Amino acid sequence: MSIDLILAKVVSEARGGLVPDTLAFWYSIIVERARALCPEELRDKIRVEQDEILPMKFRLNVSKRVVPLLLKVIEDALQEMPYSSRLYFETVYNIIAEEYKKAGGVI
């Protein structure tokens, strides 16, 4: 395989991972897995909303009690994601972890 074909494949995969639909897909996977692992009374405390005007913007609403579980699910899912999606969700992970620590939580 030529270097041009390899580069074209890498660029194509990188672009595909940052499409709003792809990010929404991964958010749905993460929320579904987190809900499956958390106690029943907390399942409704995990929600993701995609902004209608800015489709790359997502609002993640999570109970403080679910954050450690959510972080574990994100960490586990990173290995399955395309490269650019992985970078995006690593950033999401870091933001959530930092906010959780500010709120007095321990990871």
C-alpha positions, -999 to 999 in steps of 0.1 A, spaced: 0 0 0 14 34 -10 20 62 15 -6 83 -2 -33 56 3 -23 52 40 -24 90 46 -58 92 28 -71 64 51 -58 81 82 -73 115 73 -106 99 64 -108 80 97 -99 112 116 -126 132 99 -152 105 104 -147 105 142 -156 142 147 -189 142 128 -218 151 151 -236 119 143 -205 99 153 -202 118 186 -239 113 193 -235 76 187 -206 74 212 -225 94 237 -255 70 234 -232 40 238 -216 56 269 -249 65 285 -264 31 278 -234 13 293 -234 36 324 -271 31 329 -267 -7 327 -241 -6 355 -256 19 379 -283 13 405 -319 16 391 -326 48 411 -298 66 393 -305 55 357 -326 86 350 -298 108 364 -277 103 332 -288 124 302 -271 138 271 -287 165 250 -274 175 216 -277 212 207 -301 217 178 -283 248 165 -247 237 172 -247 199 165 -211 195 178 -223 208 212 -236 183 238 -249 188 273 -242 160 297 -263 160 328 -251 135 354 -257 129 391 -226 134 412 -230 98 425 -228 84 389 -196 103 379 -170 77 389 -190 50 370 -194 73 340 -157 80 339 -149 43 340 -173 36 311 -157 64 291 -123 51 298 -133 16 287 -150 28 255 -120 49 244 -103 18 230 -132 11 206 -134 47 192 -118 62 161 -88 83 168 -105 117 167 -135 105 187 -110 92 213 -93 126 215 -127 143 219 -138 119 247 -105 121 265 -111 158 267 -147 152 279 -132 127 305 -107 153 318 -133 180 320 -157 158 340 -129 145 363 -118 181 370 -153 194 378 -159 163 400 -127 170 419 -137 207 423 -170 196 438 -151 176 464 -153 142 447 -125 116 448 -118 95 417 
